[in-house]
Amino acid sequence: MANTQGPQGHHDPAGSTQMFRAFVDEGPQGGGRQRAASSGPRIGLIVGVIAAVVIVAAVAWLALK
């Protein structure tokens, strides 16, 4: 890591700005792929919960019938 402090110990804002810009430039590329990958398990979870509710409702309806 580069030394971003001057001889008096003051913080050099240019170093932080460059690191921040590099971080921001990387962010959207990885975030788009992560959202696409995580949407699959999320849909499966929703379908599983709906199926469980339907099964419980059917069992309750048959029990009370």
C-alpha positions as a Markdown table, in Angstrom:
| # | Residue | x | y | z |
|---|---|---|---|---|
| 1 | Met | 0.0 | 0.0 | 0.0 |
| 2 | Ala | 1.3 | 3.4 | -0.9 |
| 3 | Asn | 2.2 | 5.9 | 1.9 |
| 4 | Thr | -0.5 | 8.6 | 1.6 |
| 5 | Gln | 0.8 | 10.7 | 4.4 |
| 6 | Gly | 3.1 | 13.7 | 3.9 |
| 7 | Pro | 6.1 | 14.6 | 6.1 |
| 8 | Gln | 3.9 | 16.5 | 8.6 |
| 9 | Gly | 1.6 | 13.5 | 9.0 |
| 10 | His | -1.3 | 15.1 | 7.0 |
| 11 | His | -3.5 | 12.7 | 5.1 |
| 12 | Asp | -3.2 | 12.9 | 1.3 |
| 13 | Pro | -6.7 | 13.0 | -0.1 |
| 14 | Ala | -5.6 | 12.1 | -3.7 |
| 15 | Gly | -4.6 | 8.6 | -2.6 |
| 16 | Ser | -8.0 | 8.0 | -1.0 |
| 17 | Thr | -9.8 | 9.4 | -4.0 |
| 18 | Gln | -7.9 | 7.1 | -6.4 |
| 19 | Met | -8.6 | 4.1 | -4.2 |
| 20 | Phe | -12.3 | 5.0 | -3.9 |
| 21 | Arg | -12.6 | 5.5 | -7.7 |
| 22 | Ala | -11.1 | 2.1 | -8.2 |
| 23 | Phe | -13.5 | 0.5 | -5.7 |
| 24 | Val | -16.5 | 2.3 | -7.3 |
| 25 | Asp | -15.5 | 1.2 | -10.8 |
| 26 | Glu | -15.3 | -2.4 | -9.7 |
| 27 | Gly | -18.6 | -2.4 | -7.9 |
| 28 | Pro | -21.3 | -2.5 | -10.6 |
| 29 | Gln | -19.6 | -5.2 | -12.6 |
| 30 | Gly | -19.5 | -7.7 | -9.7 |
| 31 | Gly | -22.8 | -6.7 | -8.3 |
| 32 | Gly | -24.7 | -7.5 | -11.5 |
| 33 | Arg | -23.4 | -11.0 | -11.7 |
| 34 | Gln | -24.1 | -11.5 | -8.0 |
| 35 | Arg | -27.7 | -10.5 | -8.3 |
| 36 | Ala | -28.3 | -12.8 | -11.3 |
| 37 | Ala | -26.7 | -15.7 | -9.4 |
| 38 | Ser | -28.7 | -15.1 | -6.2 |
| 39 | Ser | -32.0 | -14.7 | -7.9 |
| 40 | Gly | -32.2 | -18.5 | -8.7 |
| 41 | Pro | -32.1 | -19.7 | -5.0 |
| 42 | Arg | -34.4 | -16.9 | -4.0 |
| 43 | Ile | -37.1 | -18.0 | -6.5 |
| 44 | Gly | -36.7 | -21.6 | -5.3 |
| 45 | Leu | -37.2 | -20.5 | -1.8 |
| 46 | Ile | -40.4 | -18.6 | -2.6 |
| 47 | Val | -41.8 | -21.6 | -4.5 |
| 48 | Gly | -40.9 | -23.9 | -1.6 |
| 49 | Val | -42.6 | -21.7 | 0.9 |
| 50 | Ile | -45.8 | -21.4 | -1.3 |
| 51 | Ala | -45.8 | -25.2 | -1.7 |
| 52 | Ala | -45.5 | -25.8 | 2.0 |
| 53 | Val | -48.4 | -23.4 | 2.7 |
| 54 | Val | -50.6 | -25.2 | 0.2 |
| 55 | Ile | -49.7 | -28.6 | 1.7 |
| 56 | Val | -50.4 | -27.4 | 5.2 |
| 57 | Ala | -53.7 | -25.9 | 4.1 |
| 58 | Ala | -54.7 | -29.1 | 2.3 |
| 59 | Val | -53.9 | -31.2 | 5.4 |
| 60 | Ala | -55.9 | -28.8 | 7.6 |
| 61 | Trp | -58.8 | -28.9 | 5.2 |
| 62 | Leu | -58.8 | -32.7 | 5.1 |
| 63 | Ala | -58.5 | -32.9 | 8.9 |
| 64 | Leu | -61.5 | -30.6 | 9.4 |
| 65 | Lys | -63.6 | -32.2 | 6.7 |
